[in-house]
């Protein structure tokens, strides 16, 4: 399995730790590669565009809180990013929402908890069924060119 991974400077250390911890995964690391201040949209979008283009199936994106990373990711059509702060959220993100991107906050999660979240997210799968109807509705919203009521 190959997974895209990206962070800003605030998520750099956690990104590197995840890569070292999950040796059974091949990561496509698109940066950042230092702790120098940078803009998270530049890196998060790279992973998401690779998913959108079919080069990758999944991605992990990290910033200080995970909020900015999840906002950016969810701006890209076809991305369903879930900001998870515990294992249950990670499992449900995959099982019920078919989340193809996991967003993490490096400054709000301990490293071991982040590892458990990644592990649960990776080991869970989409249930389909009634949840597929909801995913279809999300896709419709992404492509709709109408103004809100």
C-alpha positions in Angstrom: 0.0 0.0 0.0 1.3 3.5 -0.9 0.0 6.5 1.0 0.6 10.1 0.4 1.8 12.1 3.4 2.3 15.8 3.9 2.7 18.4 6.6 3.6 21.9 7.3 6.4 22.9 9.7 4.1 22.3 12.8 3.5 18.7 11.7 6.9 17.9 10.3 8.2 15.9 13.4 5.0 13.8 13.6 5.1 13.2 9.9 8.6 11.9 10.2 7.7 9.7 13.2 4.7 8.2 11.3 6.9 7.3 8.4 9.5 5.7 10.7 6.8 3.8 12.7 4.8 2.3 9.9 7.5 0.5 8.0 5.0 -1.8 6.3 3.6 1.2 4.4 5.3 2.9 1.4 4.8 6.7 1.8 4.9 9.2 -0.9 6.2 12.1 1.2 5.6 15.4 -0.6 6.9 17.6 2.2 7.6 19.7 4.0 11.1 18.5 4.7 12.2 20.9 7.5 10.7 22.8 10.5 11.1 26.1 8.7 7.9 28.1 8.6 5.8 27.2 5.5 2.3 27.4 4.2 0.3 24.2 4.7 -1.9 24.6 1.6 1.2 24.1 -0.6 1.9 20.6 0.8 -1.5 19.3 1.7 -2.9 20.1 -1.8 -0.1 18.0 -3.4 -1.2 14.8 -1.6 -4.9 15.6 -2.4 -4.2 16.2 -6.1 -2.4 12.9 -6.3 -5.4 11.2 -4.9 -7.7 13.1 -7.2 -5.5 12.1 -10.2 -5.5 8.4 -9.2 -1.8 8.3 -8.4 -2.7 7.5 -4.7 -5.7 6.1 -3.0 -5.1 7.6 0.5 -3.3 10.4 2.3 -2.3 11.6 5.7 -2.0 15.3 6.2 -0.7 17.0 9.3 -0.4 20.6 10.7 -0.4 22.0 14.2 -4.0 21.4 14.9 -5.1 19.5 11.9 -7.8 22.1 11.2 -6.1 23.9 8.4 -5.0 20.7 6.8 -8.5 19.3 6.8 -10.0 22.5 5.4 -7.5 22.5 2.5 -8.0 18.8 1.8 -11.7 19.1 1.7 -11.5 21.9 -0.9 -10.2 19.4 -3.4 -13.0 17.6 -5.3 -13.1 13.9 -4.4 -11.4 14.3 -1.1 -13.1 13.3 2.1 -10.7 14.3 4.8 -11.5 13.6 8.4 -9.8 15.3 11.3 -9.5 12.7 13.9 -8.5 13.0 17.6 -9.1 9.5 18.7 -9.3 5.9 17.4 -13.1 5.7 17.3 -13.2 8.8 15.0 -10.6 7.3 12.7 -12.5 4.0 12.4 -15.9 5.7 11.8 -14.2 8.1 9.3 -13.4 5.0 7.1 -16.4 2.8 7.9 -19.1 5.4 7.5 -17.6 8.2 5.5 -15.1 6.5 3.3 -12.5 9.1 4.3 -9.6 8.9 1.9 -7.5 11.4 3.8 -6.7 11.4 7.5 -5.9 14.8 9.1 -4.0 15.0 12.3 -3.0 17.8 14.7 0.6 17.4 15.8 0.3 20.0 18.6 -2.8 18.5 20.1 -2.0 14.8 19.9 0.6 12.8 21.6 2.8 10.7 19.3 1.5 7.3 20.6 -2.1 8.4 20.3 -1.4 9.6 16.7 0.1 6.2 15.9 -3.0 4.4 17.3 -5.3 6.7 15.2 -3.3 6.0 12.0 -3.3 2.3 12.8 -7.1 2.2 13.3 -7.7 4.3 10.2 -5.5 2.1 8.1 -7.1 -1.1 9.4 -10.7 0.0 8.9 -12.7 -0.2 5.7 -15.8 1.4 4.2 -19.0 -0.5 5.0 -21.0 0.7 2.0 -24.7 0.1 2.2 -26.7 3.0 3.5 -23.4 4.9 3.9 -22.8 4.8 0.1 -26.0 6.8 -0.4 -24.5 9.6 1.8 -21.2 9.5 -0.1 -23.2 9.8 -3.4 -24.9 12.9 -1.9 -21.5 14.4 -1.0 -20.4 13.9 -4.6 -23.5 15.6 -5.8 -22.7 18.6 -3.6 -19.2 18.8 -4.9 -20.3 19.1 -8.5 -23.4 21.2 -8.0 -23.2 24.7 -9.5 -26.1 26.2 -7.6 -26.4 28.8 -4.9 -27.5 27.8 -1.4 -31.2 28.4 -0.6 
